[in-house]
Amino acid sequence: MLQKALITKREDELIKARKNHEAPSAISRLGWRYHHLGIPTTVPHTSEQHLKHLKVFVRGFRSSPFGIEWMRFEPDCEVNDLIRRIPHVAFEVDNIDKAIRGHEIIYPISSPSKGVRSAMIVHDGAPIELIEFKKITRTKKKKTGGAA
């Protein structure tokens, strides 16, 4: 009973015994979409990219067919210890403000790059990244001029 009391209302809504063939409720009920698996490492790699403003080195995201991203943090990178130590799964969401509601936030909403908003929540000791992409709409240019 004490364990149940520690579960937030939001988590309680998501908990439902699922069958082996069913997707997790974050996917089937909330519509979240798998984006990547982030794995922390302390080992430098020749192909890693340095994101200076975030104080992190990343590799694999653009090339992994499975969406695996390796992350190596600078010593003074201000990130929750869970993010530094435990792999995280990332989901794309339509509305990040709504998606984080009711969850424990371990990294607030930020914009790591143009048109992207992300945040980290924690569930059962595991970090979960939520990502929202700004939808870019392109308008067609009208043709002007021309012979009659």
C-alpha positions in Angstrom: 0.0 0.0 0.0 2.9 2.4 0.8 4.3 1.7 -2.7 1.0 2.7 -4.2 1.0 6.0 -2.3 4.3 6.9 -3.9 2.9 6.6 -7.4 1.7 9.9 -8.9 -1.9 10.1 -10.2 -0.4 10.5 -13.8 1.6 7.3 -13.4 -1.4 5.5 -11.9 -3.4 6.3 -15.1 -0.6 4.7 -17.2 -0.2 1.6 -15.2 -2.2 -1.3 -16.6 -1.0 -4.9 -16.9 -0.2 -5.2 -20.6 0.1 -8.3 -22.6 3.4 -9.4 -24.2 2.4 -8.2 -27.7 1.1 -4.8 -26.5 3.0 -1.5 -26.7 3.6 0.4 -23.5 0.8 2.8 -22.6 3.0 5.8 -23.3 2.9 4.8 -26.9 -0.5 3.1 -27.2 -2.5 5.6 -25.0 -0.5 8.8 -25.0 0.7 8.6 -28.6 4.4 9.1 -27.7 6.8 8.0 -30.4 10.2 6.3 -29.9 13.0 8.7 -30.8 16.3 7.3 -29.4 18.1 5.5 -26.6 20.7 7.6 -24.9 23.6 5.7 -23.3 26.1 7.5 -21.0 29.7 6.7 -21.4 33.1 7.9 -20.0 35.1 6.6 -23.0 36.1 9.2 -25.7 35.5 8.2 -29.3 37.0 9.6 -32.5 33.5 10.1 -34.1 31.9 12.0 -31.2 30.6 15.6 -31.7 31.2 18.2 -29.0 28.1 20.2 -28.1 29.9 23.0 -26.3 26.9 24.9 -25.1 25.6 21.7 -23.4 29.0 20.5 -22.2 28.4 17.0 -23.7 29.9 14.9 -26.5 27.6 12.8 -28.5 27.9 10.1 -31.2 25.8 7.6 -33.1 22.5 9.4 -33.3 22.7 10.3 -37.0 24.2 6.9 -38.0 22.5 4.3 -35.8 19.6 2.4 -37.5 18.2 1.8 -34.0 18.4 5.4 -32.7 21.3 4.8 -30.3 23.1 7.9 -29.0 26.2 7.7 -26.9 26.8 10.6 -24.5 29.9 11.7 -22.7 29.6 14.6 -20.2 32.2 17.2 -19.4 33.1 17.1 -15.6 31.4 20.5 -15.0 28.2 19.6 -17.0 25.3 20.5 -14.8 23.1 17.5 -15.3 21.2 15.2 -12.9 23.2 12.2 -11.8 20.6 9.8 -13.2 21.1 11.3 -16.7 24.9 11.0 -16.3 24.8 7.3 -15.1 21.6 5.6 -16.4 20.6 5.1 -20.1 17.5 6.9 -21.1 14.8 6.3 -23.6 13.5 9.4 -25.5 10.1 9.9 -27.0 8.8 12.5 -29.4 5.7 14.2 -28.1 3.3 16.6 -29.6 3.0 18.9 -26.6 5.9 18.8 -24.1 4.2 21.0 -21.6 1.3 18.6 -21.4 3.5 15.5 -21.5 5.6 16.5 -18.4 2.6 17.4 -16.3 2.3 15.1 -13.2 5.9 13.7 -13.6 9.0 14.4 -11.5 11.2 16.6 -13.7 14.9 16.1 -13.5 15.9 18.4 -16.3 13.6 21.3 -17.2 12.3 22.2 -20.6 15.1 23.7 -22.7 15.9 24.2 -26.3 19.0 22.2 -27.3 18.7 23.4 -30.9 16.5 25.5 -33.1 12.9 24.2 -33.3 13.5 21.6 -30.6 12.3 21.6 -27.0 13.3 18.8 -24.6 13.0 17.9 -20.9 13.8 14.9 -18.7 11.4 13.2 -16.3 12.0 10.2 -14.1 9.9 7.0 -13.8 10.8 4.2 -11.4 14.4 5.5 -11.1 14.9 5.7 -14.9 15.3 8.9 -16.8 13.0 9.5 -19.7 13.6 12.3 -22.3 10.6 14.0 -24.0 11.2 15.9 -27.2 8.9 18.3 -29.1 9.8 19.4 -32.6 8.4 22.6 -34.0 6.3 21.8 -37.0 7.7 23.6 -40.0 5.1 24.6 -42.6 6.1 25.7 -46.0 4.0 27.9 -48.1 4.1 27.6 -51.8 5.2 30.7 -53.6 2.7 32.1 -56.1 4.0 32.4 -59.7 4.0 36.0 -60.8 4.3 37.4 -64.3 4.2 35.4 -67.4 2.8 35.9 -70.9 -0.9 36.1 -71.6 
